[in-house]
């Protein structure tokens, strides 16, 4: 998502370098996020709709959501991305919960800043605990999927951690790895298909 926004701002190459360092655990997530977001200053807020049309939902997500819902479960996404793009996608997929960062917009223009708390590794773990608590689900019955270093605390807190097309820090600690980009593969892990 950040790369698509950076395309519009003409800062993709710089943003990709910063993103790679953060995903591999070589840079502080919040600091790297603020550096990347700063490159977006001056974009019109209409960029959210443009980027939203370019986002491709990962294969198997609709099947995963339907399967979990059919079994009475809940699906949530806690993202280091941005509400402005995540919200319409999450709604269209029928997710139960989602949380992401929020970009600052003043007079219809991105300022290059953020509003509210940053969704970093600690926030992701806290969010998983909050959502599980809301439904009375023991943490041992939760599953978390991640790909980068900012997912490690969430993955350590859950019952089953899955590295999905994961970077080295996640590959080293995930309970399971999925390299084929199809999230419906999670259904058999939960006993929902197989």
Secondary structure as the mmCIF struct_conf table of DSSP 4:
data_model
#
loop_
_struct_conf.conf_type_id
_struct_conf.id
_struct_conf.beg_label_comp_id
_struct_conf.beg_label_asym_id
_struct_conf.beg_label_seq_id
_struct_conf.end_label_comp_id
_struct_conf.end_label_asym_id
_struct_conf.end_label_seq_id
HELX_RH_AL_P HELX_RH_AL_P1 UNK A 2 UNK A 9
TURN_TY1_P TURN_TY1_P1 UNK A 10 UNK A 10
HELX_RH_AL_P HELX_RH_AL_P2 UNK A 12 UNK A 23
TURN_TY1_P TURN_TY1_P2 UNK A 24 UNK A 25
BEND BEND1 UNK A 26 UNK A 27
HELX_RH_AL_P HELX_RH_AL_P3 UNK A 29 UNK A 38
TURN_TY1_P TURN_TY1_P3 UNK A 39 UNK A 42
STRN STRN1 UNK A 44 UNK A 44
TURN_TY1_P TURN_TY1_P4 UNK A 45 UNK A 46
HELX_RH_AL_P HELX_RH_AL_P4 UNK A 47 UNK A 54
HELX_LH_PP_P HELX_LH_PP_P1 UNK A 57 UNK A 58
STRN STRN2 UNK A 59 UNK A 59
TURN_TY1_P TURN_TY1_P5 UNK A 60 UNK A 60
HELX_RH_AL_P HELX_RH_AL_P5 UNK A 61 UNK A 70
TURN_TY1_P TURN_TY1_P6 UNK A 71 UNK A 72
STRN STRN3 UNK A 76 UNK A 82
HELX_RH_AL_P HELX_RH_AL_P6 UNK A 83 UNK A 93
TURN_TY1_P TURN_TY1_P7 UNK A 94 UNK A 94
BEND BEND2 UNK A 96 UNK A 96
STRN STRN4 UNK A 97 UNK A 106
TURN_TY1_P TURN_TY1_P8 UNK A 107 UNK A 108
STRN STRN5 UNK A 109 UNK A 115
BEND BEND3 UNK A 116 UNK A 116
HELX_RH_AL_P HELX_RH_AL_P7 UNK A 121 UNK A 135
TURN_TY1_P TURN_TY1_P9 UNK A 136 UNK A 136
HELX_RH_3T_P HELX_RH_3T_P1 UNK A 139 UNK A 141
STRN STRN6 UNK A 143 UNK A 146
BEND BEND4 UNK A 148 UNK A 148
HELX_RH_3T_P HELX_RH_3T_P2 UNK A 149 UNK A 151
HELX_RH_AL_P HELX_RH_AL_P8 UNK A 152 UNK A 157
BEND BEND5 UNK A 158 UNK A 159
STRN STRN7 UNK A 160 UNK A 164
BEND BEND6 UNK A 165 UNK A 165
HELX_RH_AL_P HELX_RH_AL_P9 UNK A 168 UNK A 171
TURN_TY1_P TURN_TY1_P10 UNK A 172 UNK A 173
BEND BEND7 UNK A 175 UNK A 175
STRN STRN8 UNK A 176 UNK A 178
BEND BEND8 UNK A 180 UNK A 181
STRN STRN9 UNK A 182 UNK A 182
HELX_RH_3T_P HELX_RH_3T_P3 UNK A 183 UNK A 185
HELX_RH_AL_P HELX_RH_AL_P10 UNK A 186 UNK A 189
TURN_TY1_P TURN_TY1_P11 UNK A 190 UNK A 191
BEND BEND9 UNK A 192 UNK A 192
#
